[in-house]
Amino acid sequence: QVQLVESGGGLVQAGGSLRLSCAVSGRTFSSYSMGWFRQAPGKEREFVCAINWNGGSTMYADSVKGRFTISRDNAKNTIYLQMNSLKPEDTAVYYCAADRDYGGAHGRLSGYDYWGQGTQVTVSS
């Protein structure tokens, strides 16, 4: 069974930085494409960024492009989300997700098979 565990969330002032991690159990992590999504109160879950199976291709939502960076370490079964220049509108629960079938980076929420429990990120103004 594949499990995803996020960590690194917290409270930060606007303009600050946070680094999220997502540790993934399972022997086939290196073949998964991975994504980060977020959900703010009263809003639908939305795509943030994604990375392909070997880290060679990434994709970002326009709202975070240039501020967030997704990366992965297949030796550690972990992906990361470096978030810089944070804004109050980045406040949300952040989820990592794994797609076991398609190795490319994509933002299709329904295409992801496994999800973490989420970690809260709060950006104060």
BAFI-3210 file (N, C-alpha, C; in Angstrom, 3 decimals, decimal comma, padded with zeros to 6 digits):
// residues 125
n [1|2|3|4|5|6|7|8|9|10|11|12|13|14|15|16|17|18|19|20|21|22|23|24|25|26|27|28|29|30|31|32|33|34|35|36|37|38|39|40|41|42|43|44|45|46|47|48|49|50|51|52|53|54|55|56|57|58|59|60|61|62|63|64|65|66|67|68|69|70|71|72|73|74|75|76|77|78|79|80|81|82|83|84|85|86|87|88|89|90|91|92|93|94|95|96|97|98|99|100|101|102|103|104|105|106|107|108|109|110|111|112|113|114|115|116|117|118|119|120|121|122|123|124|125]
n.u [000,843|000,527|001,653|001,463|003,053|002,910|004,892|006,163|004,591|003,165|003,026|003,674|005,030|003,919|005,837|007,736|009,290|008,721|009,362|008,008|007,702|007,221|006,941|007,091|005,859|006,620|007,779|007,929|008,177|009,885|008,893|006,595|004,665|004,429|002,544|001,640|-001,093|-003,573|-005,927|-008,058|-010,100|-013,518|-013,129|-012,445|-010,228|-007,088|-004,703|-001,206|001,553|003,637|005,687|007,671|008,484|011,298|012,205|012,865|011,072|008,794|005,800|003,794|001,239|-000,052|-000,299|001,700|004,052|007,477|007,776|007,443|009,035|009,244|010,648|012,405|013,653|014,608|016,036|015,447|012,752|011,086|009,430|009,639|008,539|009,477|008,684|008,644|008,547|005,968|002,422|-000,580|-002,751|-001,817|-002,435|-003,591|-004,559|-002,107|-001,567|000,131|000,393|000,265|000,760|000,407|000,332|000,939|003,821|004,476|004,540|001,639|-001,498|-003,960|-006,334|-007,972|-006,416|-004,598|-003,615|-003,002|-003,058|-001,835|-002,350|-002,399|-001,055|-001,074|-000,690|-000,191|-000,295|000,448|-000,588]
n.v [-001,195|002,191|005,045|008,503|011,138|014,323|017,128|020,052|022,298|025,408|028,556|031,632|034,849|037,193|037,281|035,609|032,294|028,775|025,259|022,427|018,909|015,630|012,433|009,242|005,987|002,711|000,666|001,500|004,197|005,786|005,663|007,102|009,963|013,072|015,365|018,593|019,942|022,300|023,456|025,907|027,338|026,875|026,686|024,933|022,134|022,821|022,742|023,008|022,424|020,127|017,203|015,177|011,631|011,370|013,802|015,503|017,127|019,721|021,367|024,236|026,065|029,195|031,038|030,508|030,388|031,032|031,583|029,266|026,057|022,803|019,653|016,477|013,600|010,661|008,666|008,970|008,668|010,942|014,043|017,602|020,920|024,013|027,091|030,396|033,972|034,201|034,714|036,058|034,892|032,396|030,815|027,765|024,280|022,038|019,441|016,476|014,321|011,235|009,768|006,724|005,659|007,287|008,746|011,399|014,955|016,529|018,318|017,240|016,601|014,353|012,387|011,477|008,960|008,406|010,048|012,409|013,331|016,007|019,288|022,192|025,470|028,719|032,060|035,114|038,530]
n.w [000,000|-000,812|000,800|001,591|003,167|004,274|005,352|007,091|006,929|008,221|010,021|008,529|007,782|005,302|002,337|003,278|003,494|003,006|003,239|002,008|002,510|001,175|001,972|000,561|000,675|-000,631|-003,339|-005,946|-006,297|-007,861|-010,400|-010,456|-011,385|-009,704|-007,704|-006,342|-004,648|-003,507|-001,056|-000,158|002,490|001,818|-000,883|-003,982|-004,409|-005,819|-008,489|-007,988|-008,616|-010,505|-011,089|-013,216|-013,553|-013,319|-012,564|-014,589|-015,862|-015,184|-013,999|-013,488|-011,786|-012,877|-010,845|-009,019|-010,319|-010,706|-008,026|-006,514|-006,233|-007,334|-006,514|-006,535|-004,821|-005,684|-004,460|-001,836|-001,766|-001,765|-002,252|-002,744|-001,938|-002,446|-001,260|-001,904|-001,345|-000,210|-000,154|001,339|000,022|-000,585|001,498|002,664|002,818|001,975|-000,290|-001,231|-004,082|-005,903|-009,062|-010,419|-012,925|-015,132|-016,204|-016,694|-015,939|-014,745|-014,342|-013,716|-011,501|-011,114|-012,135|-010,333|-008,093|-005,421|-002,258|000,149|003,628|003,999|004,773|006,727|005,574|006,478|005,736|006,946|006,803]
ca.u [000,000|001,294|001,266|002,121|003,017|003,443|005,388|006,800|003,676|003,220|002,626|004,772|004,612|003,977|007,205|008,595|009,464|008,528|009,684|007,210|008,217|006,239|007,602|006,223|006,221|006,401|009,005|007,900|008,073|010,657|008,139|005,386|004,654|003,992|001,999|001,174|-002,361|-003,921|-007,347|-008,353|-011,447|-014,618|-012,749|-012,116|-008,816|-006,522|-003,361|-000,118|002,694|003,844|007,011|007,590|009,057|012,733|012,535|013,302|010,009|007,922|004,682|003,356|000,113|000,398|-000,314|002,893|005,214|008,520|007,884|007,490|009,851|009,040|011,791|012,251|014,844|014,108|016,762|014,816|011,290|010,563|009,355|009,718|007,963|010,076|007,760|009,249|007,707|004,607|001,372|-001,735|-003,614|-001,262|-002,937|-004,391|-004,005|-001,349|-001,582|000,905|-000,342|001,077|000,109|001,164|000,161|001,470|005,039|004,696|003,970|000,317|-002,296|-005,299|-006,591|-008,557|-005,419|-003,720|-004,175|-002,738|-003,024|-001,467|-003,388|-002,371|-000,361|-001,598|000,194|-000,888|000,549|-000,159|-000,276]
ca.v [000,000|003,422|006,108|009,781|011,912|015,665|017,825|021,329|023,419|026,261|029,950|032,474|036,176|037,463|037,489|034,566|031,036|027,483|024,103|021,247|017,606|014,558|011,135|008,259|004,587|001,925|000,374|002,010|005,664|006,443|005,648|007,925|011,409|013,590|016,705|019,323|020,630|023,012|023,743|026,966|027,189|027,255|026,618|023,615|021,804|023,314|022,332|023,930|022,089|018,703|016,813|013,853|010,536|011,497|015,173|016,252|017,995|020,261|022,177|025,101|026,962|030,567|031,785|030,235|030,335|031,968|031,657|027,906|025,099|021,402|018,806|015,138|012,790|009,292|007,821|009,148|008,553|012,196|015,243|018,833|022,133|025,225|028,194|031,691|035,161|033,755|035,718|035,587|034,048|031,050|030,095|026,605|022,968|021,565|017,987|015,857|013,260|010,378|009,119|005,492|005,147|008,180|009,284|012,800|015,968|017,002|018,963|016,640|016,102|013,014|011,442|011,064|007,769|008,392|011,392|012,558|013,850|017,455|020,072|023,556|026,607|029,966|033,221|036,295|039,782]
ca.w [000,000|-000,930|001,727|001,400|004,403|004,114|006,536|006,811|006,939|009,393|009,927|008,068|007,352|003,865|001,878|003,820|002,767|003,651|002,407|002,310|002,086|001,067|001,966|-000,088|000,856|-001,831|-004,074|-007,316|-006,253|-008,918|-011,657|-010,309|-011,439|-008,411|-007,763|-005,160|-004,774|-002,287|-000,891|000,811|003,034|000,944|-002,291|-004,486|-004,460|-007,063|-008,864|-007,691|-009,469|-010,686|-011,568|-013,841|-012,797|-013,057|-012,207|-015,751|-016,363|-014,145|-014,454|-012,405|-011,963|-013,112|-009,594|-008,208|-011,205|-010,318|-006,564|-005,973|-006,961|-006,975|-006,795|-005,969|-004,563|-005,794|-003,516|-000,526|-001,912|-001,230|-003,077|-001,981|-002,494|-001,895|-001,479|-001,585|-001,570|000,078|-000,083|002,118|-000,822|-000,623|002,666|002,274|003,134|000,823|-000,426|-002,299|-004,748|-006,758|-010,208|-010,648|-014,278|-016,147|-015,626|-017,000|-015,058|-015,197|-013,311|-013,670|-010,152|-011,174|-012,605|-009,246|-007,443|-003,986|-001,672|001,538|004,518|003,919|005,789|006,698|005,362|006,755|005,458|007,551|006,087]
c.u [000,877|000,753|002,106|001,961|003,703|003,944|005,947|005,878|003,824|002,719|003,846|004,216|004,712|005,406|008,177|008,606|009,139|008,950|008,861|007,920|007,065|007,008|006,629|006,731|005,967|007,646|009,056|007,774|008,744|009,942|006,912|005,641|004,008|003,483|001,713|-000,117|-002,621|-005,418|-007,518|-009,778|-012,509|-014,311|-012,444|-010,601|-008,257|-005,076|-002,358|001,056|002,838|005,236|006,927|008,435|010,536|013,164|012,934|012,284|009,123|006,838|004,180|002,077|000,646|000,542|000,951|004,168|006,219|008,717|008,068|008,375|009,593|010,292|011,546|013,613|014,388|014,832|016,130|013,306|010,579|010,483|009,310|008,978|008,586|009,184|008,408|008,263|006,237|003,663|000,228|-002,645|-003,039|-001,734|-003,888|-003,821|-003,344|-001,269|-000,585|000,124|000,587|000,229|000,954|001,198|000,853|002,680|005,284|004,054|002,634|-000,460|-003,706|-005,521|-007,086|-007,553|-004,490|-004,403|-004,042|-002,567|-002,529|-002,600|-003,424|-001,600|-000,784|-000,466|-000,630|000,085|-000,168|000,297|000,367]
c.v [001,243|004,452|007,344|010,594|013,254|016,218|019,169|022,522|024,251|027,651|030,785|033,827|036,301|037,836|036,434|033,309|029,844|026,396|022,912|019,997|016,621|013,240|010,072|006,850|003,836|001,808|001,011|003,523|006,303|006,440|006,552|009,360|011,902|015,014|017,278|020,042|021,369|023,295|024,763|026,784|027,689|027,187|025,176|023,398|022,207|022,853|023,426|023,663|020,574|018,455|015,410|012,846|010,713|012,912|016,041|017,223|018,434|021,123|022,976|025,836|028,382|031,337|031,579|030,243|031,426|032,103|030,276|027,031|023,696|020,613|017,431|014,499|011,337|008,325|007,870|008,996|009,805|013,258|016,458|019,949|023,307|026,399|029,477|032,817|034,829|034,931|035,180|034,666|032,649|030,203|028,987|025,362|022,453|020,044|017,548|014,659|012,505|009,758|007,910|005,060|005,976|008,899|010,755|013,732|016,449|017,555|018,420|015,971|014,667|011,952|010,922|009,983|007,787|009,825|011,332|013,166|015,378|018,101|021,533|024,564|027,871|031,117|034,456|037,555|040,795]
c.w [000,000|000,055|001,472|002,679|004,173|005,439|006,103|006,777|008,203|009,103|009,543|007,662|005,839|003,467|002,348|002,970|003,653|002,677|002,881|001,804|002,020|000,933|001,481|000,190|-000,441|-002,671|-005,438|-007,367|-007,450|-010,262|-011,615|-010,738|-010,146|-008,552|-006,384|-005,535|-003,484|-002,276|000,216|001,315|002,054|-000,529|-002,677|-004,441|-005,830|-007,244|-008,526|-008,631|-009,540|-011,245|-012,151|-013,065|-012,455|-012,717|-013,380|-016,318|-015,215|-014,783|-013,266|-012,775|-012,120|-011,809|-008,755|-009,029|-010,817|-008,824|-005,926|-006,864|-006,436|-007,356|-006,176|-005,785|-004,561|-004,857|-002,126|-000,585|-001,403|-002,323|-002,173|-002,713|-001,764|-002,266|-000,991|-001,877|-001,324|000,261|000,763|001,303|-001,039|000,565|002,240|002,937|001,855|000,852|-001,491|-002,825|-005,687|-007,853|-010,577|-012,103|-015,352|-015,572|-015,867|-016,000|-015,603|-014,030|-013,194|-012,323|-010,188|-011,605|-011,527|-008,412|-005,928|-003,479|-000,240|002,333|004,540|005,053|005,617|006,499|005,559|006,579|005,998|006,830|007,022]
res [q|v|q|l|v|e|s|g|g|g|l|v|q|a|g|g|s|l|r|l|s|c|a|v|s|g|r|t|f|s|s|y|s|m|g|w|f|r|q|a|p|g|k|e|r|e|f|v|c|a|i|n|w|n|g|g|s|t|m|y|a|d|s|v|k|g|r|f|t|i|s|r|d|n|a|k|n|t|i|y|l|q|m|n|s|l|k|p|e|d|t|a|v|y|y|c|a|a|d|r|d|y|g|g|a|h|g|r|l|s|g|y|d|y|w|g|q|g|t|q|v|t|v|s|s]
***
